[in-house]
Amino acid sequence: MKDDVIDADPTENLPTPKLPATLPKYLSTADVDKLLSQPDIRAPIGLRNKVMLEVLHASSLRVSELIGLHGHDLNVEYRARSKEIKQGYLVCLGKGGKERIVPIANSVIELIQEYVRTARERLCKRRNADYLFLNNRGGKLSRQSVWIMISRYGRQAGIRVPITSHILRHSFATHLLEHGADLRSVQVRLGHADISTTPIYIHVTKKRIQQVYKRFHPRA
């Protein structure tokens, strides 16, 4: 032991105290709507930002996955007769370079397509610019620039919850579970290897279980 005061550590076999888990914050649906309405879509940068926010909320992508998307990562299936969008998904590389498929709403697909036709054309200043979302020089966006953008729009919207890079992912998972999605499906959507490492999902699931119990149990 230090300073040779004693020969053995008396705390060696004592259990380590468990620290209380801090639940990640998430946005209400009203706050999400306020956040998504902040970009000025009349400008190319504003439309790009609007689409990125919509994609983050609708897909649960990490910021690193978002800025790593290429144009060919959006896959869309159309109806044979009407040529309307039937369904679509994004292919992204998650943690550890694992490829995953992420379904995305038709309304968000239409926004992406509008951005590609208009704003991206004006931002694209390089022939080999193959990333889906470009900065104002036509290159790849940085994670920091997206974090700053999300935080700025949060303050602009008057949202009191501190806006972090993960808050839309937490909101996505929370809203799915609150509306009855099962934990396993949410785990797959988020690209998590182990759902138990994210306390908020367990927390919301407990809330959902309590609601189901009160609704259906004869003695509740």
BELWOFEN-V203639 format. One record per helix or strand. SS is the DSSP state (h for helix, s for strand). FROM is the first residue (numbers start at 1). TO is the last residue. If there is no record, write none. Layout:
ss=SS from=FROM to=TO
ss=SS from=FROM to=TO
This chain:
ss=h from=2 to=4
ss=h from=29 to=36
ss=h from=44 to=59
ss=h from=63 to=67
ss=s from=70 to=70
ss=h from=71 to=73
ss=s from=74 to=78
ss=s from=85 to=93
ss=h from=95 to=97
ss=s from=99 to=103
ss=h from=106 to=117
ss=h from=119 to=123
ss=s from=131 to=131
ss=s from=134 to=134
ss=s from=140 to=140
ss=h from=143 to=156
ss=h from=167 to=178
ss=h from=183 to=190
ss=h from=195 to=197
ss=h from=199 to=216
